[in-house]
Amino acid sequence: MEFYRRSTAEVLEQVKSDSGGLSGWEARARLERDGYNELKGRERVPVWKLFLENFKDPLVIVLLVAAAVQAVLGHLVETLIIVFVLVLNAVISVVQTQKAESSLDALKQLAAPEAKAIRDGVTVRIPARELVKGDVVILEAGDYVPADGRVLTGESLKAEEGMLTGESEAAEKQSGVIEEEVPLGDRSNMVFSGSLIVYGRGSFVVTGTGGDTEIGKIAGLIESAEAKATPLQRKLESFGKRLGLVILVLCILIFGIEALRAWLSRGEADLTAGVLDALMFAVAVAVAAIPEALSSIVTIVLSVGTNQMAKQHAIIRRLPAVEALGSASVICTDKTGTLTQNKMTVVDYFLPRTERELFPENHKEWSTGERRLLHIAVLCNDSHINEEGKALGDPTEVALIAFSGSKNKDYREIRDSFPREAEIPFDSDRKLMSTVHSFDGQRTLLTKGGPDVLFGRCDYVLLNEDTVPLTDELRAEFMLANEEFSGRALRVLAYAYKHIEDGAVGTGDEQHLILVGLTAMIDPPREEVYDSIADANKAGIRTIMITGDHKTTAQAIGRDIGLMSEHDIAVTGRELDGMSDEELEKRLESIGVYARVSPENKIRIVRAWQHRGAITAMTGDGVNDAPALKQADIGVAMGSGTDVAKDSAAMILTDDNFVSIVKAVGVGRTVFDNIKKAIAYLFAGNLGAIIAILVALVLNWINPFTAIQLLFINLVNDSLPAIALGMEKAEPDVMRRKPRDIKEGIFAGGTLRVVIVRGLLIGGAVIISQYIGMQHSEEMSVAMAFSTLILARTLQTFAARSNSQTAFQAGFFSNRYVAGAVILCLCLYGFTVLPGVRRFFSIPEQFGLEHGLTAAGLALAAVILMELIKFAGNAARRTKAMTS
């Protein structure tokens, strides 16, 4: 039932109550039937189950099998290392999942602890959770509304419900019927659970409790909204499954070939040894192919991105959000405070038949009209600035005292000169406010209000220095100015006055006034937003405004800042409700602004863009934004927003500024570039090792690596350069590219080609090195292969820094982290050949300087070839671009 479209009598009849409230026994019966007035969440997944979920991954299964084989063969150190890495990654995953599930808890904290209800004809305080439908509740300024309800009585009742509607100003409440269907923000005869009464007093009858309230519906949306995996998470998961299956098949194939070879050889002892060798080959392939530290390295690189984003006023709550933001192709942003300054500002004014466009800087030169306009704006005004310099009061009135300050006239000076003697407070029926002051010994009523009301109360107009009758011609001038301001989506106030006699004043005195002028104000766009919208457009990112504000205002701001093109349109939440999914799909690209929207509308908009394959970012600050923030690929909460919004989001903007989002996108793109560089670095090295193992298998050589050697390279040596690659600066074209296609694999964009080329070169160098070592002994061949592999993979770091620049062009020391990582890795290799340690890494005593220099020369030759191939490819592409 749409209670706001029904009279109070009809509502009371519907909920089976009356203005005297419920009896105690009836309330208890309803409580038993309907349940408590509180939010309920779905049961959470146990920690142990979340932990075990991590061991379903095919790559993890392959490593567990490899660890089991190592244990059977008595290699306990290798087994413990593999198990430790897997358990560590699982613990990290569980912690991140647990942290992401606090939105509903924050929503529950908005519930009022107590309520003043009428029970058995007496007003009593009861726990708010015990309220039921039909209860009559008393409200006063400072109370939190404990449930949804229809207003029965109200005296200047105002509620702050921006968390639900997105409106920055308190909503005025009244008990009259609203005939038409209107959005939540315009239901002035309803109050909603969790909102705050900031002015007046009144009563309401409860029409919804718990899950039936607007906050309850939002809680349901939060629970049902899908927490989206980021593009990188989805790609790594998909790739991991394929890689795991390929490795498993390859290991089985290698074991089968080696076991068959042993079976065909002579002697039972040879058969046992052959089977063990087959197992070792299979395990070596598994350990060589899987970058055990990849998950940790990606996490660390993302963490580096979070620190960089923090410098752009963006606090990351969930690490994958860094990469997701870099993939964003659509940003759905709020207006107030994000695109605008969240501060009403007077931007224009009108005085009849005046040639001046600005107040003179010297207030002594002001005309009578200018002085009177500013006096009314400041004196007929309840806002003020406290000792800490914070403006308090209605945003519109705060804008008027700021306007005075901008004209070099401190509002306090005016108020001290003309103290208030009486007042007629503002109310929503009159749409006027009046105060009484004395000017030159003459008692004067000052009035401000809506032009549509005030024009009808005026018989005269202050024209230059004289008071003249308000003719139809002069009235038309005022109306034209008002229409022109309204067409620019400006909020207009009119100002008037009249001299009065001594005695009490009332609303009847607000007649036969002298009209002075108009002021026009708006929450203006942030200056830097214009360039940021343009930067987003260049980066191929579509910006959409979704706001609780009125359509005209939102559309004017959207066109002003370049968010809307000439052919874009604005639609309201009500218009959106009237569209089918097919119609929305057709019009989606042309809608630049959504106004007066509901939480359901926001989720629908996000899902529509996601259905198109767009990675969607959504900003918000209120409770009403929480479901969409969770549904979006990247939810961005405002630092000044509610805890519910922050807990539902993956990122928080400390400065509430759209500009910070665009800068963070650049950081996110750079982070993804660096993650791909790290992945290419790791897999190129692993491919080189696999090629060397397979060639040794085919040529019937000894396995070129031990499992402990491969684990040392993968977990220790390779981790440092991969992390250092995460520190690379942004590529010059990072914000001139279009967002990447979400269907694109992690090895797309030439990455697979790079991995194969580098892998072949590293593998070739290792094969040659092992062949040279074979001329001495099998033990020496293993030491030579290990040395060449670790040195080639280390030096490859310089080639991995950029796909478009050589190491010389990028500068060897422009990333000091890379230089440091390479030096440290060379030291780690030196550690493996130390006396007493080399035995652990299967390096014989005979391995000396000559062998080390040979291995280093082969590794360096491989890296030089990588750079020459890169240089030739880039030159060919530049030539092709110039000729096309």
ZIDA-V200428 format. One record per backbone hydrogen bond with DSSP energy under -0.5 kcal/mol. NH is the residue of the N-H (numbers start at 0). CO is the residue of the C=O. Records with the same first field share a line. If there is no record, write none. Layout:
NH=CO ; CO
This chain:
2=0
4=1
5=2
10=6
11=7
12=8
13=9
14=10
15=12
16=11
20=17
21=117
26=22
27=23
28=24
29=25
30=26
31=27
32=28
33=29
34=30
36=128
37=35
49=45
50=46
51=47
52=48
53=49 ; 50
54=51
55=52
56=53
60=56
61=57
62=58
63=59
64=60
65=61
66=62
67=63
68=64
69=65
70=66
71=67
72=68
73=70
74=69
75=73
78=74
79=75
80=76
81=77
82=78
83=79
84=80
85=81
86=82
87=83
88=84
89=85
90=86
91=87
92=88
93=89
94=90
95=91
96=92
97=93
98=94
99=95 ; 96
100=97
105=101
106=102
107=103
108=104
109=106
110=107
114=125
115=137
116=114 ; 123
117=135
118=116 ; 121
119=21
120=19
121=118
123=116 ; 121
125=114 ; 123
127=112
129=126
130=127
133=205
134=131
135=117
136=134 ; 203
137=115
138=201
140=199
141=196
142=139
144=194
147=207
148=190
149=204
150=188
151=202
152=202
154=200
155=153
157=198
158=170
159=195
160=158
163=160
164=160
165=161
170=158
172=156
173=187
177=3
178=176
185=182
186=183
187=185
189=186
190=148
193=144
194=191
195=159
196=142
197=157 ; 195
198=157
200=154
201=138
202=152
203=136
204=149
205=134
206=147
207=147
211=208
212=209
216=212
217=213
218=214
219=215
220=216
221=217
222=218
223=219
224=220
226=224
227=225 ; 629
233=229
234=230
235=231
236=232
237=233
238=234
239=235
240=236
241=237
242=238
243=239
244=240
245=241
246=242
247=243
248=244
249=245
250=246
251=247
252=248
253=249
254=250
255=251
256=252
257=253
258=254
259=255
260=256
261=257
262=258
263=259
264=260
270=266
271=267
272=268
273=269
274=270
275=271
276=272
277=273
278=274
279=275
280=276
281=277
282=278
283=279
284=280
285=281
286=282
287=283
288=284
289=285
290=288
291=289
293=290
296=292
297=293
298=294
299=295
300=296
301=297
302=298
303=299
304=300
305=301
306=302
307=303
308=304
309=305
310=306
311=308
312=309
313=308
314=312 ; 651
315=313
316=649
317=649
320=317
321=318
322=318
323=319
324=320
325=321
326=322 ; 323
327=324
328=614
329=614
330=541
331=329 ; 616
332=330 ; 543
337=334
338=334
339=334
340=523
344=521
346=344 ; 519
347=519
349=517
351=515
353=350
362=360
364=361
365=362
370=366
371=367
372=368
373=369
374=370
375=371
376=372
377=373
378=374
379=375
380=378
383=391
385=389
388=385
391=383
397=393
398=394
399=395
400=396
401=397
402=398
403=399
404=400
405=401
406=402 ; 403
407=404
408=403
412=409
413=409
414=410
415=411
416=412
417=413
420=435
421=435
423=433
426=431
430=426
431=426
432=447
433=423
434=445
435=421
436=443
438=441
441=438
442=440
443=436
444=497
445=434 ; 443
446=495
447=432
448=493
449=430
452=449
453=449
454=450
455=452
456=453
457=453 ; 454
458=512
459=512
460=467
461=514
462=460 ; 465
463=461
464=462
465=462
467=460 ; 465
469=458
470=468
474=470
475=471
476=472
477=473
478=474
479=475
480=476
481=477
482=478
483=479
484=480
485=481
486=482
487=483 ; 484
488=485
489=484
490=520
491=489
492=518
493=448
494=516
495=446
496=513
497=444
499=442
508=505
509=506
510=508
512=456
513=496
514=459 ; 512
515=494
516=494
517=349
518=492
519=347
520=490
521=344
523=342 ; 521
525=338
528=525
529=525 ; 526
531=527
532=528
533=529
534=530
535=531
536=532
537=533
538=534
539=536
540=535
541=328 ; 539
543=330 ; 541
544=591
545=332 ; 543
546=593
553=549
554=550
555=551
556=552
557=553
558=554
559=555
560=556
561=558
562=557
563=557
567=564
568=589
570=592
572=594
575=571
576=572
577=573
578=575
583=579
584=580
585=581
586=582
587=583
589=586
590=586 ; 587
591=568 ; 589
592=568
593=544
594=570
595=546 ; 548
596=546
601=597
602=598
603=599
604=600
605=601
606=602
607=603
608=604
609=605
610=606
611=607
612=609
613=608
615=613
616=329
617=633
618=331
619=635
623=162
624=621
625=621 ; 622
628=624
629=625
630=626
631=627
632=615
633=615
635=617
636=634 ; 650
637=619
638=652
640=637
641=620
645=641
646=642
647=643
648=644
649=634
650=634
651=314
652=636
653=312 ; 651
654=312
655=652
657=337
659=656
660=656 ; 657
661=657
662=658
663=659
664=660
665=661
666=662
667=663
668=664
669=665
670=666
671=667
672=668
673=669
674=670
675=671
676=672
677=673
678=674
679=675
680=676
681=677
682=678
683=679
684=680
685=681
686=682
687=683
688=684
689=685
690=686
691=687
692=688
693=689
694=690
695=691
696=692
697=693
698=694
699=696
700=695
709=705
710=706
711=707
712=708
713=709
714=710
715=711
716=711
717=712
719=715
720=716
721=717
722=718
723=719
724=720
725=721 ; 722
726=723
727=724
733=730
735=732
736=732
743=740
747=744
750=747
751=746
753=749
754=750
755=751
756=752
757=753
758=754
759=755
760=756
761=757
762=758
763=759
764=760
765=761
766=762
767=763
768=764
769=765
770=766
771=767
772=768
773=769
774=770 ; 771
775=772
776=772
780=776
781=777
782=778
783=779
784=780
785=781
786=782
787=783
788=784
789=785
790=786
791=787
792=788
793=789
794=790
795=791
796=793
797=794
798=794
799=795
800=796 ; 797
801=798
809=805
810=806
813=810
815=813
817=814
818=814
819=815
820=816
821=817
822=818
823=819
824=820
825=821
826=822
827=823
828=824
829=825
830=826
831=827
832=828 ; 829
833=830
836=833
837=833
839=836
840=836
841=838
842=837
843=841
846=843
851=847
852=848
853=849
854=850
855=851
856=852
857=853
858=854
859=855
860=856
861=857
862=858
863=859
864=860
865=861
866=862
867=863
868=864
869=865
870=866
871=867
872=868
873=869
874=870
875=871
876=872
877=873
878=874
879=875
880=876
881=877
882=878
883=879
